[in-house]
Amino acid sequence: MTAPVRQAHMPEGTACFLDADRHDRALVVRWETSETGSDIVILSLWRANECLGTFRLARDEVASLLTTLSAGLAATTR
């Protein structure tokens, strides 16, 4: 299992997960307040020092994402 990596230049509350197969890629997860004032989670995919793209997940959708990840983890645990 890939553990989060904490890099010195990353803001507090940010986690970096290294790709299991491609070690030059990482998923960065951080909380932010959007321009409208609502809390969102920013998921960004990085290759080396280049951001390849971002996805903004609304706060009220985070629980559903966690449920999906937990169900997948439970289904694959032997």
N, C-alpha and C positions, 0 to 999 in steps of 0.2 A: 504494500500500500504506500502511496506517495504521501509524505508528510508535508505540511506547510513549511515554507522556508521564509525566514525573516531576514531581509536585507537591510543594510544600514541606511540606505537612502529612502526607504519606504516609510510613509506616514504611519503613525500609531493606528492600530485597528485594521491594517491592511495585511492580507495573507497572500503568499505566492506558492502555487502548487506546480511542481515540475512535471512535465509530460512523462508518462511511464515508458514510452518507447523512443521519443525524440527529445533528447536531453537539451536541445537548443530552444525548446518551446516551454512556455509556462502560462498558467492561468492565474491572473491577479484578481483578487476579490476585495472590494472596499465599499464602505457605506459613504453616502454623500447626501447632501440636501440639494434637491433640484431647484431650478430657477423658479418653480411655482411654490417652493417651500416645503414640498413633501419629501420624505425620506425614500431613498432608492438604493439599491445595491448595484454597483458597477462591476460587471464581469468583463475583463479584457484579456485577449489572447496575444501573447508576446512571442516573438522569435528573436533571440539574442536581445538587443536593445531597441527593437522596432515593434511598436504596437500595431498588430494586424487588424484589430477591430474591437469594438466595445458593444456591450449589451446592457441596457438599463432595465432592471427588474424592480417593479413597484413593491413597496414594503408589504402590501397585503397579498402578494403572490409568493413571498419567501417561504411561508409555511408549506405551500403546495409543492414547491421545489424540494424542500427538505423531506417531505413525505415520499416523494418520488424516489429520491436518492436512498432513503432508508429502506423502502420496499425493495429496490433493486439490490441493495446490500444484503438484506435478509434472504432474498431469493437465491443469491449466489454463495451464501455462507454454507459450508459443508460441515 
